[in-house]
Amino acid sequence: MHQSWILGPEVSEFEKQCSEFLGAKHCIGCSSGTDALVITLRAMAIKAGKEFFNEDEEILTTPFTFTATGDAILRSGATPVFIDIDPADFNISIEGIRKYLETNGKKTRAILPVHLYGTACNMDAISEIAMKYNLFIIEDTAQAFGACWKNKKLGTIGDAGAFSFFPSKNLGGFGDGGLISTNNGTISEIARMLTKHGGKDKYNVDHIGYNSRLDTLQAAILLAKIKYVDFFNHKRAEIAKKYNNQLQEIKEIRLPQIVEGNVFHQYTIRVKNDKQIKLQQFLKQQGIASMIYYPFCLHQMKIFQNTSKFPMPLSEAEKASKQVLSLPIEPLMTQRQQNYIIAKIKEFFLHNG
């Protein structure tokens, strides 16, 4: 036993194991996935010679995500520019990015793709665009620990990745926690300083920093769980395949694609004909939990109304918010439990077709 409750040996060991698991040269633990995004963006600004971005500098992202994605851009000083999603996978539209940059790219500094529900964005296309316009890429990998794009772990393809260890995540702690991954030594050095008040010496700091260290107790818990993450991700994929096989004949729902590398943080269907809420309420009556991720797009929220840009219609994101429903996909779910869920969904559409 030891008494190193702050930055104890478990933290550095967990960072090392994450580096090996992801194939990243550097991993820096922090206090949450939100802080991972903020600190990574701040590190990119500092690397460019400034403490913060300014509001004339733009970062492209999706409006169909958790508020932390857009909030982190604002907190870094930049302006979020929301690009519509591809309805096939709920991720940022590649064509939307290209269309915006062709006419409005002078102020754009970065692309912040979100690998929503554990499904990879098209990182080949995003990397190609970023290279063409000299942009950096920050991957929001909060929902995709262990997911891959063409056999390469997400969070290692762009300049940096930001992960969350919120308890419900594929690798979750018993509280908040986060991680920054990068292959760039300068980004790593700056990010580590920012997690500790902004300096290598906390009594003589270089930058406006944060108190955002990964807790030693959370690191110890995550160390115990990381050895099982591949197995549990595989179980999630098996559950998703069974859902797809059993629900494919219901014409009023659209099922997610089964693609290699998807870790199914959420199994999210689209419910057509304005039956999203009715199905959710019915399932609740049957003792089945489900969630709508996300009922409001970022551009519809008060905080982003006058602080962001949405220069194109965001109709696909808005449509998705009115149709998506995430079903239980806990990797320890039994066959009996999943069969019950499937039977109840079929029952609903039998009587509400």
URFENLIN-V442088 format. One record per residue. PSI is psi in radians with two decimals (999 if undefined). D_CENTER is the distance of its C-alpha to the mean C-alpha in whole Angstrom. Layout:
psi:PSI d_center:D_CENTER
psi:PSI d_center:D_CENTER
This chain:
psi:2.62 d_center:35
psi:3.00 d_center:34
psi:0.40 d_center:33
psi:1.37 d_center:31
psi:-0.37 d_center:28
psi:2.13 d_center:27
psi:0.80 d_center:25
psi:3.06 d_center:27
psi:-0.45 d_center:27
psi:-0.55 d_center:25
psi:-0.89 d_center:22
psi:-0.61 d_center:23
psi:-0.70 d_center:24
psi:-0.74 d_center:20
psi:-0.71 d_center:19
psi:-0.79 d_center:22
psi:-0.60 d_center:20
psi:-0.72 d_center:17
psi:-0.75 d_center:18
psi:-0.72 d_center:20
psi:-0.78 d_center:18
psi:-0.44 d_center:15
psi:0.58 d_center:18
psi:2.51 d_center:18
psi:-0.57 d_center:21
psi:2.39 d_center:19
psi:2.33 d_center:17
psi:2.04 d_center:17
psi:2.56 d_center:16
psi:-3.11 d_center:16
psi:-0.28 d_center:16
psi:2.90 d_center:12
psi:-0.61 d_center:9
psi:-0.83 d_center:10
psi:-0.59 d_center:13
psi:-0.74 d_center:11
psi:-0.85 d_center:10
psi:-0.85 d_center:13
psi:-0.68 d_center:15
psi:-0.78 d_center:14
psi:-0.72 d_center:15
psi:-0.70 d_center:18
psi:-0.66 d_center:19
psi:-0.66 d_center:19
psi:-0.80 d_center:21
psi:-0.70 d_center:23
psi:-0.56 d_center:24
psi:0.03 d_center:25
psi:0.31 d_center:27
psi:2.71 d_center:26
psi:-0.77 d_center:25
psi:2.76 d_center:23
psi:2.96 d_center:22
psi:2.88 d_center:24
psi:-0.24 d_center:24
psi:-0.26 d_center:25
psi:2.34 d_center:22
psi:2.54 d_center:20
psi:2.16 d_center:16
psi:2.33 d_center:15
psi:-3.08 d_center:12
psi:2.56 d_center:11
psi:-0.13 d_center:12
psi:1.41 d_center:11
psi:3.09 d_center:8
psi:2.64 d_center:8
psi:-0.44 d_center:11
psi:-0.56 d_center:10
psi:-0.92 d_center:8
psi:-0.66 d_center:12
psi:-0.69 d_center:13
psi:-0.65 d_center:13
psi:-0.78 d_center:14
psi:-0.74 d_center:17
psi:-0.36 d_center:17
psi:-0.11 d_center:18
psi:-0.23 d_center:21
psi:3.06 d_center:19
psi:2.18 d_center:19
psi:2.40 d_center:16
psi:2.05 d_center:17
psi:2.22 d_center:16
psi:2.44 d_center:16
psi:2.93 d_center:16
psi:2.84 d_center:14
psi:2.12 d_center:16
psi:-0.28 d_center:17
psi:-0.59 d_center:17
psi:0.06 d_center:14
psi:0.04 d_center:12
psi:2.92 d_center:10
psi:2.41 d_center:12
psi:2.16 d_center:16
psi:-0.74 d_center:17
psi:-0.61 d_center:21
psi:-0.73 d_center:19
psi:-0.86 d_center:18
psi:-0.78 d_center:22
psi:-0.74 d_center:24
psi:-0.79 d_center:23
psi:-0.47 d_center:23
psi:-0.53 d_center:27
psi:-0.26 d_center:28
psi:0.46 d_center:26
psi:-0.07 d_center:24
psi:-0.56 d_center:27
psi:-0.07 d_center:25
psi:2.33 d_center:21
psi:-0.43 d_center:20
psi:2.83 d_center:16
psi:2.30 d_center:14
psi:1.48 d_center:10
psi:2.52 d_center:8
psi:2.12 d_center:5
psi:1.36 d_center:5
psi:2.43 d_center:6
psi:0.20 d_center:7
psi:0.15 d_center:7
psi:2.24 d_center:9
psi:2.42 d_center:10
psi:2.88 d_center:11
psi:1.58 d_center:14
psi:-0.38 d_center:14
psi:-0.85 d_center:18
psi:-0.75 d_center:18
psi:-0.70 d_center:16
psi:-0.69 d_center:18
psi:-0.77 d_center:21
psi:-0.77 d_center:20
psi:-0.70 d_center:19
psi:-0.74 d_center:22
psi:-0.70 d_center:25
psi:0.14 d_center:24
psi:0.91 d_center:23
psi:2.66 d_center:20
psi:2.83 d_center:17
psi:2.19 d_center:14
psi:2.05 d_center:11
psi:2.13 d_center:8
psi:1.75 d_center:4
psi:0.45 d_center:4
psi:-0.57 d_center:3
psi:0.25 d_center:4
psi:0.67 d_center:6
psi:2.12 d_center:9
psi:-0.16 d_center:12
psi:2.75 d_center:11
psi:2.69 d_center:13
psi:1.92 d_center:14
psi:0.91 d_center:18
psi:0.16 d_center:18
psi:2.25 d_center:16
psi:2.36 d_center:14
psi:2.57 d_center:10
psi:-0.09 d_center:10
psi:0.05 d_center:14
psi:-0.70 d_center:14
psi:-2.88 d_center:14
psi:-0.54 d_center:16
psi:2.82 d_center:13
psi:2.65 d_center:9
psi:2.17 d_center:8
psi:2.70 d_center:7
psi:2.48 d_center:8
psi:0.52 d_center:11
psi:2.53 d_center:11
psi:-0.51 d_center:14
psi:-0.08 d_center:13
psi:2.90 d_center:10
psi:-0.68 d_center:11
psi:1.79 d_center:13
psi:2.55 d_center:13
psi:-2.81 d_center:16
psi:0.44 d_center:19
psi:-2.77 d_center:17
psi:2.68 d_center:15
psi:2.72 d_center:14
psi:3.06 d_center:11
psi:2.49 d_center:12
psi:2.28 d_center:12
psi:2.48 d_center:13
psi:2.71 d_center:16
psi:0.08 d_center:19
psi:2.09 d_center:21
psi:-0.60 d_center:23
psi:-0.79 d_center:23
psi:-0.75 d_center:20
psi:-0.81 d_center:20
psi:-0.77 d_center:23
psi:-0.78 d_center:22
psi:-0.72 d_center:19
psi:-0.68 d_center:21
psi:-0.74 d_center:23
psi:-0.53 d_center:21
psi:-0.33 d_center:20
psi:0.95 d_center:24
psi:0.04 d_center:25
psi:0.22 d_center:25
psi:2.83 d_center:28
psi:-0.56 d_center:29
psi:2.03 d_center:31
psi:-0.22 d_center:30
psi:0.03 d_center:34
psi:1.41 d_center:34
psi:2.78 d_center:30
psi:-0.46 d_center:30
psi:2.88 d_center:27
psi:1.89 d_center:25
psi:-2.86 d_center:23
psi:2.80 d_center:21
psi:1.51 d_center:22
psi:0.83 d_center:19
psi:2.55 d_center:20
psi:2.24 d_center:18
psi:2.42 d_center:21
psi:-0.71 d_center:23
psi:-0.71 d_center:23
psi:-0.68 d_center:20
psi:-0.71 d_center:20
psi:-0.72 d_center:23
psi:-0.77 d_center:21
psi:-0.58 d_center:18
psi:-0.67 d_center:21
psi:-0.52 d_center:23
psi:-0.43 d_center:20
psi:-0.48 d_center:18
psi:-0.28 d_center:21
psi:-0.02 d_center:20
psi:-0.66 d_center:17
psi:-0.73 d_center:18
psi:-0.79 d_center:20
psi:-0.61 d_center:18
psi:-0.65 d_center:16
psi:-0.71 d_center:19
psi:-0.70 d_center:20
psi:-0.76 d_center:17
psi:-0.65 d_center:18
psi:-0.73 d_center:21
psi:-0.75 d_center:21
psi:-0.74 d_center:19
psi:-0.70 d_center:22
psi:-0.75 d_center:24
psi:-0.85 d_center:23
psi:-0.72 d_center:23
psi:-0.67 d_center:27
psi:-0.38 d_center:28
psi:0.02 d_center:26
psi:-0.35 d_center:27
psi:-0.11 d_center:30
psi:1.93 d_center:29
psi:-0.32 d_center:29
psi:0.08 d_center:28
psi:2.62 d_center:24
psi:2.21 d_center:22
psi:2.67 d_center:20
psi:2.70 d_center:17
psi:2.48 d_center:18
psi:1.84 d_center:18
psi:2.63 d_center:17
psi:2.31 d_center:18
psi:-0.19 d_center:15
psi:2.25 d_center:13
psi:0.05 d_center:12
psi:1.02 d_center:12
psi:-0.69 d_center:10
psi:2.54 d_center:11
psi:1.87 d_center:14
psi:2.09 d_center:15
psi:2.86 d_center:18
psi:2.22 d_center:19
psi:2.05 d_center:23
psi:3.00 d_center:25
psi:0.68 d_center:28
psi:0.60 d_center:27
psi:0.18 d_center:27
psi:-0.95 d_center:23
psi:-0.68 d_center:24
psi:-0.75 d_center:28
psi:-0.74 d_center:26
psi:-0.76 d_center:24
psi:-0.70 d_center:27
psi:-0.80 d_center:29
psi:-0.67 d_center:26
psi:-0.71 d_center:26
psi:-0.44 d_center:30
psi:0.12 d_center:30
psi:0.39 d_center:28
psi:2.12 d_center:25
psi:2.46 d_center:22
psi:2.83 d_center:19
psi:2.64 d_center:16
psi:1.87 d_center:16
psi:1.62 d_center:12
psi:2.44 d_center:13
psi:-0.34 d_center:17
psi:2.36 d_center:16
psi:2.76 d_center:15
psi:-0.70 d_center:14
psi:-0.22 d_center:18
psi:-0.13 d_center:19
psi:2.58 d_center:19
psi:-0.76 d_center:22
psi:-0.50 d_center:20
psi:-0.08 d_center:19
psi:-0.78 d_center:22
psi:0.18 d_center:24
psi:-0.02 d_center:22
psi:3.04 d_center:20
psi:2.45 d_center:21
psi:1.42 d_center:20
psi:-0.09 d_center:23
psi:2.79 d_center:23
psi:2.42 d_center:23
psi:0.77 d_center:19
psi:-0.64 d_center:21
psi:-0.69 d_center:19
psi:-0.76 d_center:16
psi:-0.68 d_center:19
psi:-0.74 d_center:20
psi:-0.71 d_center:17
psi:-0.40 d_center:17
psi:0.00 d_center:20
psi:-0.45 d_center:20
psi:2.54 d_center:17
psi:2.14 d_center:17
psi:2.19 d_center:15
psi:2.79 d_center:18
psi:2.34 d_center:18
psi:0.59 d_center:17
psi:2.20 d_center:18
psi:-0.33 d_center:19
psi:0.15 d_center:22
psi:2.40 d_center:23
psi:2.81 d_center:27
psi:-0.69 d_center:28
psi:-0.74 d_center:30
psi:-0.77 d_center:27
psi:-0.68 d_center:26
psi:-0.67 d_center:29
psi:-0.79 d_center:29
psi:-0.81 d_center:26
psi:-0.75 d_center:27
psi:-0.70 d_center:31
psi:-0.61 d_center:30
psi:-0.75 d_center:28
psi:-0.69 d_center:31
psi:-0.74 d_center:33
psi:-0.83 d_center:31
psi:-0.40 d_center:31
psi:-0.63 d_center:35
psi:-0.12 d_center:36
psi:0.52 d_center:34
psi:999 d_center:34
